[in-house]
Amino acid sequence: MRRFWILQGLRLAGLGLALAGAMAIAGTLNLNQAQGAVLLIGGAVAFFFLPVLMAKHWKAKG
């Protein structure tokens, strides 16, 4: 159950980063568009790929 909540926390953090990046690109946050793009891409990677990679790592480990 602990691992499930860790994966959900990663997804939530990725969603938050992607949202902050989109807001920065739109001009709502006080960041430039390049920083917003980095946040958006990093958030998308964290949302879609990190939980999958961690689950595979945990399965392979034991």
Long-range contacts (C-beta under 8 A, 24 or more apart in sequence): 3-55, 3-58, 6-54, 7-51, 7-54, 7-55, 10-46, 10-47, 10-50, 10-51, 10-54, 11-46, 11-47, 11-51, 13-46, 14-43, 14-44, 14-45, 14-46, 14-47, 14-48, 14-50, 15-43, 15-47, 16-43, 17-42, 17-43, 17-46, 18-43, 18-44, 18-46, 18-47, 19-43
